[in-house]
Amino acid sequence: MKYFKLEYNSLNIQETGTQFQCVSVEKIGDIQSNIFPMEGSIDFSFDLPIPIMQSKAKPTTILNVIPVNNRFLILKNYFIDFIKNFEIGEFESWKIKVKHKNDYYDDYSLFVLSFPLQKEIIDFEKSKFYKGKFTDQSFLGEDIIIKDYENYLTVQNKFQNSDDDFLKFKLLSLDFSKIEVDMFRIWNFPFGGYYVSERLKNSIEEKRFTGFAFQEIEEMDKRIKVIY
């Protein structure tokens, strides 16, 4: 079963109304803070954002909100009900207001999949990492062996203390042969965001939900190798 990156279709102005639907907020809330756990349920209350739509923007099924990072999605409530019929794992959602001109939409929610799957999907033994530099994208430092996800986090934390060095990859091996989900999230890793199965992608297109774009994972970067 193939997987695709789930993205906002910024190029379809006819459908979305404008390239970037929400570039500001009436209230930012806690959405940009570091209070949220890396994974697992968000079992505490937090201040929700109130996005402001551009005047020409259309209220699509998925809403593009620049101040909200890719940990979360802004989705119509009916779409969340729709994906409950698929294998998407544990999720949480919070109803929010979205301002448009002088009115407010009350049928959107902030959505998150509770448990990202990079640990299960990335084959670290077959992937190849090395030391890179922010100031020199062509710099090719020494190879770095990463055994597993816990080791990856340890190495990544070491690089965070450097002003210029950071962890890069020559080859990223993704193994989907052991999972059977229709939607998952990658976090704290290159190409972070949400991904959907071919089955869910086709159903979204058949239902003509708006604002979505899809890119097959192997087409994102030639350094990505996928096992199905």
ABEGO torsion letter per residue (X at the ends): XBBBBBBBBAABAAAAGBABABABBABAEAAABAABBABEBBABBBBBBBBBBBAABBBBABBBBAABBAABBBBBAAAAAAAAABBAEBBBBBBBBBBBEABBBAABBBBBBABBAAAAABBAAABBBBBBBAABAABBBBBBBBABAAAAAAAAAAAAABAABBBBBABBBBBAAABBBABBBBBGBBGBEBBBBAAAAAAAAAAGBBGBBBBBAAAABAABBBBX
